[in-house]
């Protein structure tokens, strides 16, 4: 009987170690993918940005080509309005959960931008959802989960994660 208890304990410990390792791997991958997404945004590499967009956003936006056109329109509008992204930094994974059958995380980021000559810093968070079939993370600005787009992008989305507010401050 003692051998069985020891065997079961060893199996449970091994399973926990494997999950912890895969959790650490997924967190590291989230940071790497968030950085790649930010670098694509900084370079305005639309194809690079599209890699990290959640499939639900493509559906809502009318498909990949339509999203690409919208991104170009956004770029043109930003230029016209004197808005530029000057820096992007991935800070860390704030929360990591498995909910509704998928791995999710919040990645803290800092974006430095210029708005009509005024330098600003935006501390925000990305919601990361791991796409098992593509073996990488997709991201959406977490603050969008607090608005009307949430029901359109993720109709059945529920989470226990605390979604922080964005904080925009001037850079002096």
NORMOJO-V579051 format. One record per residue. RES is the residue in one small letter. SS is DSSP state (A for helix, B for strand, O for the rest). PHI is phi as a letter, one per 20 degrees, with the letter a starting at -180 (999 if undefined). OMEGA is omega as a letter, one per 20 degrees, with the letter a starting at -180 (NA if undefined). Layout:
res->(RES;RES)
ss->(SS;SS)
phi->(PHI;PHI)
omega->(OMEGA;OMEGA)
This chain:
res->(x;x;x;x;x;x;x;x;x;x;x;x;x;x;x;x;x;x;x;x;x;x;x;x;x;x;x;x;x;x;x;x;x;x;x;x;x;x;x;x;x;x;x;x;x;x;x;x;x;x;x;x;x;x;x;x;x;x;x;x;x;x;x;x;x;x;x;x;x;x;x;x;x;x;x;x;x;x;x;x;x;x;x;x;x;x;x;x;x;x;x;x;x;x;x;x;x;x;x;x;x;x;x;x;x;x;x;x;x;x;x;x;x;x;x;x;x;x;x;x;x;x;x;x;x;x;x;x;x;x;x;x;x;x;x;x;x;x;x;x;x;x;x;x;x;x;x;x;x;x;x;x;x;x;x;x;x;x;x;x;x;x;x;x;x;x;x;x;x;x;x;x)
ss->(O;A;A;A;A;A;A;A;A;A;A;A;A;A;A;A;A;A;A;A;A;A;A;A;A;A;A;A;A;A;A;A;A;A;A;A;A;A;A;A;A;A;O;O;O;A;A;A;A;A;O;O;B;O;A;A;A;A;A;A;O;O;O;A;A;A;A;A;A;A;A;A;A;A;A;A;A;A;A;A;O;O;B;B;B;B;B;B;B;B;B;B;B;B;B;B;B;B;B;O;O;B;B;B;B;B;B;B;B;B;B;B;B;B;B;O;O;B;B;B;B;B;B;B;B;B;B;B;B;B;B;O;O;O;O;B;B;B;B;B;B;A;A;A;A;A;O;O;A;A;A;A;A;O;O;O;O;O;O;O;O;O;O;O;O;O;B;B;B;B;O;O)
phi->(999;f;f;f;f;f;f;f;f;f;f;f;f;f;f;f;f;f;f;f;f;f;f;f;f;f;f;f;f;f;f;f;f;f;f;f;f;f;f;f;f;f;e;l;e;g;f;f;f;f;g;d;e;f;g;f;f;f;f;f;e;n;o;f;f;f;f;f;f;f;f;f;f;f;f;f;f;f;f;f;e;m;d;c;e;d;a;b;c;e;e;a;e;e;c;b;b;d;c;l;m;c;e;c;b;d;d;f;c;c;d;e;b;d;c;l;n;e;e;c;c;d;e;b;c;d;e;d;c;f;e;g;f;d;l;b;e;d;c;b;g;g;f;f;f;e;d;f;f;g;f;e;e;c;g;d;f;c;b;e;f;e;e;f;f;f;c;d;c;f;d;d)
omega->(a;r;r;r;r;r;r;r;r;r;r;r;r;r;r;r;r;r;r;r;a;r;r;r;r;r;r;r;r;r;r;a;r;r;r;r;r;r;r;r;r;a;a;r;a;r;r;r;a;a;a;r;r;a;r;r;r;r;a;a;r;r;a;a;r;r;r;r;r;r;r;r;r;r;r;r;r;a;r;a;r;r;r;r;a;a;a;r;r;a;a;r;a;r;r;a;r;a;r;r;r;r;r;r;r;r;r;r;r;r;r;a;r;r;a;r;r;r;a;r;r;r;a;a;r;r;r;r;a;r;a;a;a;r;r;a;r;a;r;r;a;a;r;r;r;a;a;r;a;a;a;a;a;a;a;a;r;r;r;r;r;a;a;r;r;r;a;r;r;r;a;NA)
